[in-house]
Amino acid sequence: MGTVPDAHFNTVLVDLSKLPSLALFMLKALFKNMPARATKHSELVFARPAALDFQSEGEYRQLTGVRRLTITKSERYLTVIKP
């Protein structure tokens, strides 16, 4: 384990639920710089409890009844080596 040197990360909030906005986002990501701001945390607050699906490295989990999602950069990182 080691320490992460900077707690900031770039974030942008975009509604990608419609095809035109998704296509525009993808084109900007490919051909331009994405306008983002440096932050130490992001927080999403839902008007009513939501179900969120998470998937990472083959693992899947659904969380239900989520009212708030806080995203921060980890203070320490973990290196996992699979054989």
ROKE-854477 format. One record per residue: residue in three letters; x, z, y of N, C-alpha, C in turn; residue number from 1. Coordinates in Angstrom, 3 decimals, always signed. Layout:
// residues N
+--------+----------+----------+----------+----------+----------+----------+----------+----------+----------+-----+
: residu :       nX :       nZ :       nY :      caX :      caZ :      caY :       cX :       cZ :       cY : num :
+--------+----------+----------+----------+----------+----------+----------+----------+----------+----------+-----+
:    Ala :        X :        Z :        Y :        X :        Z :        Y :        X :        Z :        Y : NUM :
...
+--------+----------+----------+----------+----------+----------+----------+----------+----------+----------+-----+
***
This chain:
// residues 83
+--------+----------+----------+----------+----------+----------+----------+----------+----------+----------+-----+
: residu :       nX :       nZ :       nY :      caX :      caZ :      caY :       cX :       cZ :       cY : num :
+--------+----------+----------+----------+----------+----------+----------+----------+----------+----------+-----+
:    Met :   +0.834 :   +0.000 :   -1.185 :   +0.000 :   +0.000 :   +0.000 :   +0.875 :   +0.000 :   +1.244 :   1 :
:    Gly :   +0.329 :   -0.562 :   +2.302 :   +1.036 :   -0.581 :   +3.567 :   +0.051 :   -0.435 :   +4.698 :   2 :
:    Thr :   +0.575 :   -0.301 :   +5.896 :   -0.320 :   -0.165 :   +7.041 :   -0.562 :   -1.525 :   +7.680 :   3 :
:    Val :   -1.722 :   -1.699 :   +8.243 :   -2.079 :   -2.922 :   +8.946 :   -1.598 :   -2.764 :  +10.384 :   4 :
:    Pro :   -0.791 :   -3.714 :  +10.915 :   -0.171 :   -3.517 :  +12.224 :   -1.131 :   -3.523 :  +13.414 :   5 :
:    Asp :   -2.219 :   -4.285 :  +13.361 :   -3.118 :   -4.380 :  +14.509 :   -4.555 :   -4.228 :  +14.033 :   6 :
:    Ala :   -5.321 :   -3.379 :  +14.682 :   -6.693 :   -3.113 :  +14.256 :   -7.682 :   -4.138 :  +14.809 :   7 :
:    His :   -7.228 :   -5.077 :  +15.628 :   -8.123 :   -6.081 :  +16.213 :   -8.342 :   -7.247 :  +15.257 :   8 :
:    Phe :   -9.509 :   -7.867 :  +15.347 :   -9.804 :   -9.110 :  +14.641 :  -10.741 :   -9.933 :  +15.512 :   9 :
:    Asn :  -10.792 :  -11.233 :  +15.253 :  -11.657 :  -12.120 :  +16.039 :  -13.055 :  -12.152 :  +15.443 :  10 :
:    Thr :  -14.055 :  -12.179 :  +16.305 :  -15.438 :  -12.208 :  +15.839 :  -16.276 :  -13.134 :  +16.717 :  11 :
:    Val :  -17.273 :  -13.740 :  +16.078 :  -18.236 :  -14.568 :  +16.789 :  -19.567 :  -14.423 :  +16.058 :  12 :
:    Leu :  -20.656 :  -14.352 :  +16.787 :  -21.978 :  -14.219 :  +16.198 :  -22.742 :  -15.520 :  +16.418 :  13 :
:    Val :  -23.101 :  -16.197 :  +15.311 :  -23.766 :  -17.496 :  +15.377 :  -24.908 :  -17.505 :  +14.369 :  14 :
:    Asp :  -26.059 :  -18.021 :  +14.771 :  -27.199 :  -18.172 :  +13.861 :  -27.016 :  -19.470 :  +13.085 :  15 :
:    Leu :  -26.728 :  -19.369 :  +11.786 :  -26.486 :  -20.535 :  +10.945 :  -27.656 :  -20.812 :  +10.009 :  16 :
:    Ser :  -28.838 :  -20.366 :  +10.386 :  -29.997 :  -20.524 :   +9.511 :  -30.620 :  -21.918 :   +9.578 :  17 :
:    Lys :  -30.218 :  -22.716 :  +10.556 :  -30.738 :  -24.081 :  +10.682 :  -29.601 :  -25.075 :  +10.518 :  18 :
:    Leu :  -29.889 :  -26.215 :   +9.894 :  -28.866 :  -27.209 :   +9.579 :  -28.097 :  -27.714 :  +10.810 :  19 :
:    Pro :  -28.744 :  -28.037 :  +11.935 :  -27.971 :  -28.519 :  +13.093 :  -26.945 :  -27.491 :  +13.597 :  20 :
:    Ser :  -27.331 :  -26.231 :  +13.667 :  -26.386 :  -25.215 :  +14.143 :  -25.260 :  -24.999 :  +13.131 :  21 :
:    Leu :  -25.570 :  -25.100 :  +11.848 :  -24.541 :  -24.983 :  +10.809 :  -23.556 :  -26.144 :  +10.910 :  22 :
:    Ala :  -24.070 :  -27.370 :  +11.068 :  -23.203 :  -28.548 :  +11.171 :  -22.310 :  -28.464 :  +12.405 :  23 :
:    Leu :  -22.872 :  -28.057 :  +13.544 :  -22.091 :  -27.917 :  +14.769 :  -20.997 :  -26.867 :  +14.600 :  24 :
:    Phe :  -21.332 :  -25.747 :  +13.970 :  -20.352 :  -24.689 :  +13.723 :  -19.210 :  -25.216 :  +12.855 :  25 :
:    Met :  -19.536 :  -25.952 :  +11.799 :  -18.514 :  -26.496 :  +10.900 :  -17.620 :  -27.506 :  +11.623 :  26 :
:    Leu :  -18.215 :  -28.373 :  +12.447 :  -17.417 :  -29.357 :  +13.179 :  -16.487 :  -28.686 :  +14.183 :  27 :
:    Lys :  -16.980 :  -27.664 :  +14.884 :  -16.126 :  -26.926 :  +15.819 :  -14.980 :  -26.249 :  +15.083 :  28 :
:    Ala :  -15.272 :  -25.694 :  +13.920 :  -14.237 :  -25.014 :  +13.142 :  -13.161 :  -25.995 :  +12.675 :  29 :
:    Leu :  -13.566 :  -27.228 :  +12.378 :  -12.613 :  -28.232 :  +11.904 :  -11.797 :  -28.860 :  +13.033 :  30 :
:    Phe :  -12.436 :  -29.149 :  +14.169 :  -11.790 :  -29.963 :  +15.182 :  -11.479 :  -29.266 :  +16.499 :  31 :
:    Lys :  -11.994 :  -28.071 :  +16.723 :  -11.760 :  -27.355 :  +17.966 :  -11.440 :  -25.896 :  +17.654 :  32 :
:    Asn :  -11.074 :  -25.185 :  +18.679 :  -10.914 :  -23.741 :  +18.522 :  -12.276 :  -23.081 :  +18.624 :  33 :
:    Met :  -12.544 :  -22.160 :  +17.736 :  -13.815 :  -21.448 :  +17.746 :  -13.757 :  -20.371 :  +18.841 :  34 :
:    Pro :  -14.703 :  -20.368 :  +19.769 :  -14.691 :  -19.331 :  +20.801 :  -15.039 :  -17.981 :  +20.176 :  35 :
:    Ala :  -14.100 :  -17.093 :  +20.174 :  -14.300 :  -15.767 :  +19.581 :  -13.676 :  -14.731 :  +20.505 :  36 :
:    Arg :  -14.012 :  -13.492 :  +20.261 :  -13.411 :  -12.421 :  +21.057 :  -12.727 :  -11.428 :  +20.131 :  37 :
:    Ala :  -11.639 :  -10.866 :  +20.610 :  -10.924 :   -9.856 :  +19.837 :  -11.672 :   -8.536 :  +19.957 :  38 :
:    Thr :  -11.843 :   -7.876 :  +18.841 :  -12.568 :   -6.607 :  +18.832 :  -12.003 :   -5.699 :  +17.745 :  39 :
:    Lys :  -12.307 :   -4.423 :  +17.830 :  -11.898 :   -3.481 :  +16.785 :  -13.023 :   -3.210 :  +15.796 :  40 :
:    His :  -14.271 :   -3.544 :  +16.199 :  -15.389 :   -3.399 :  +15.265 :  -16.568 :   -4.243 :  +15.730 :  41 :
:    Ser :  -17.379 :   -4.629 :  +14.773 :  -18.624 :   -5.338 :  +15.047 :  -19.743 :   -4.580 :  +14.355 :  42 :
:    Glu :  -20.905 :   -4.606 :  +14.963 :  -22.033 :   -3.901 :  +14.372 :  -23.294 :   -4.751 :  +14.483 :  43 :
:    Leu :  -23.981 :   -4.899 :  +13.372 :  -25.257 :   -5.594 :  +13.330 :  -26.340 :   -4.563 :  +13.043 :  44 :
:    Val :  -27.374 :   -4.536 :  +13.861 :  -28.486 :   -3.610 :  +13.668 :  -29.722 :   -4.453 :  +13.380 :  45 :
:    Phe :  -30.374 :   -4.190 :  +12.252 :  -31.537 :   -4.955 :  +11.826 :  -32.819 :   -4.280 :  +12.311 :  46 :
:    Ala :  -33.777 :   -5.089 :  +12.764 :  -35.048 :   -4.567 :  +13.270 :  -35.830 :   -3.848 :  +12.171 :  47 :
:    Arg :  -35.728 :   -4.356 :  +10.947 :  -36.357 :   -3.699 :   +9.795 :  -35.364 :   -3.739 :   +8.640 :  48 :
:    Pro :  -35.479 :   -2.845 :   +7.674 :  -34.523 :   -2.798 :   +6.563 :  -34.366 :   -4.168 :   +5.889 :  49 :
:    Ala :  -33.115 :   -4.526 :   +5.610 :  -32.805 :   -5.839 :   +5.051 :  -32.102 :   -5.700 :   +3.710 :  50 :
:    Ala :  -32.113 :   -6.781 :   +2.939 :  -31.340 :   -6.868 :   +1.700 :  -30.146 :   -7.780 :   +1.979 :  51 :
:    Leu :  -28.948 :   -7.302 :   +1.688 :  -27.732 :   -8.074 :   +1.932 :  -27.018 :   -8.336 :   +0.618 :  52 :
:    Asp :  -26.574 :   -9.584 :   +0.433 :  -25.813 :   -9.963 :   -0.754 :  -24.342 :  -10.036 :   -0.386 :  53 :
:    Phe :  -23.501 :   -9.409 :   -1.195 :  -22.056 :   -9.445 :   -0.999 :  -21.409 :  -10.008 :   -2.250 :  54 :
:    Gln :  -20.433 :  -10.918 :   -2.048 :  -19.682 :  -11.452 :   -3.174 :  -18.236 :  -11.607 :   -2.755 :  55 :
:    Ser :  -17.334 :  -11.113 :   -3.580 :  -15.916 :  -11.227 :   -3.307 :  -15.156 :  -11.247 :   -4.616 :  56 :
:    Glu :  -14.329 :  -12.251 :   -4.784 :  -13.456 :  -12.379 :   -5.951 :  -14.216 :  -12.178 :   -7.258 :  57 :
:    Gly :  -15.365 :  -12.828 :   -7.374 :  -16.130 :  -12.782 :   -8.620 :  -17.034 :  -11.576 :   -8.783 :  58 :
:    Glu :  -16.955 :  -10.633 :   -7.889 :  -17.808 :   -9.449 :   -7.945 :  -19.008 :   -9.656 :   -7.037 :  59 :
:    Tyr :  -20.192 :   -9.239 :   -7.479 :  -21.422 :   -9.414 :   -6.704 :  -22.172 :   -8.094 :   -6.634 :  60 :
:    Arg :  -22.748 :   -7.850 :   -5.463 :  -23.592 :   -6.662 :   -5.307 :  -24.613 :   -6.933 :   -4.217 :  61 :
:    Gln :  -25.841 :   -6.482 :   -4.453 :  -26.882 :   -6.584 :   -3.440 :  -27.208 :   -5.178 :   -2.953 :  62 :
:    Leu :  -27.206 :   -5.013 :   -1.636 :  -27.582 :   -3.744 :   -1.032 :  -28.961 :   -3.912 :   -0.411 :  63 :
:    Thr :  -29.861 :   -2.973 :   -0.665 :  -31.214 :   -3.048 :   -0.115 :  -31.433 :   -1.905 :   +0.865 :  64 :
:    Gly :  -32.375 :   -2.098 :   +1.765 :  -32.702 :   -1.058 :   +2.734 :  -31.641 :   -0.877 :   +3.809 :  65 :
:    Val :  -30.870 :   -1.926 :   +4.099 :  -29.790 :   -1.836 :   +5.086 :  -30.383 :   -1.929 :   +6.489 :  66 :
:    Arg :  -30.057 :   -0.967 :   +7.315 :  -30.522 :   -0.965 :   +8.702 :  -29.393 :   -1.306 :   +9.666 :  67 :
:    Arg :  -28.161 :   -1.012 :   +9.285 :  -27.011 :   -1.226 :  +10.164 :  -25.806 :   -1.630 :   +9.325 :  68 :
:    Leu :  -25.062 :   -2.616 :   +9.819 :  -23.842 :   -3.059 :   +9.152 :  -22.706 :   -2.977 :  +10.161 :  69 :
:    Thr :  -21.707 :   -2.174 :   +9.858 :  -20.546 :   -2.019 :  +10.721 :  -19.342 :   -2.650 :  +10.039 :  70 :
:    Ile :  -18.622 :   -3.501 :  +10.771 :  -17.462 :   -4.204 :  +10.225 :  -16.233 :   -3.763 :  +11.004 :  71 :
:    Thr :  -15.238 :   -3.271 :  +10.286 :  -13.973 :   -2.869 :  +10.896 :  -12.826 :   -3.396 :  +10.047 :  72 :
:    Lys :  -11.677 :   -3.495 :  +10.654 :  -10.481 :   -3.889 :   +9.921 :   -9.939 :   -2.637 :   +9.245 :  73 :
:    Ser :   -9.550 :   -2.801 :   +8.014 :   -9.045 :   -1.674 :   +7.249 :   -7.765 :   -1.111 :   +7.877 :  74 :
:    Glu :   -7.610 :   +0.196 :   +7.807 :   -6.383 :   +0.807 :   +8.320 :   -5.220 :   +0.614 :   +7.360 :  75 :
:    Arg :   -5.529 :   +0.449 :   +6.083 :   -4.495 :   +0.223 :   +5.072 :   -4.949 :   -0.919 :   +4.182 :  76 :
:    Tyr :   -4.022 :   -1.699 :   +3.704 :   -4.386 :   -2.779 :   +2.806 :   -3.916 :   -2.454 :   +1.397 :  77 :
:    Leu :   -4.547 :   -3.077 :   +0.443 :   -4.248 :   -2.862 :   -0.960 :   -3.900 :   -4.201 :   -1.578 :  78 :
:    Thr :   -2.746 :   -4.289 :   -2.230 :   -2.343 :   -5.509 :   -2.909 :   -2.689 :   -5.391 :   -4.383 :  79 :
:    Val :   -3.466 :   -6.337 :   -4.870 :   -3.872 :   -6.345 :   -6.274 :   -3.247 :   -7.567 :   -6.928 :  80 :
:    Ile :   -2.519 :   -7.345 :   -7.999 :   -1.892 :   -8.435 :   -8.740 :   -2.528 :   -8.479 :  -10.118 :  81 :
:    Lys :   -3.159 :   -9.621 :  -10.443 :   -3.771 :   -9.785 :  -11.744 :   -2.832 :  -10.569 :  -12.651 :  82 :
:    Pro :   -2.727 :  -10.174 :  -13.920 :   -1.832 :  -10.912 :  -14.836 :   -2.345 :  -12.291 :  -15.149 :  83 :
+--------+----------+----------+----------+----------+----------+----------+----------+----------+----------+-----+
***
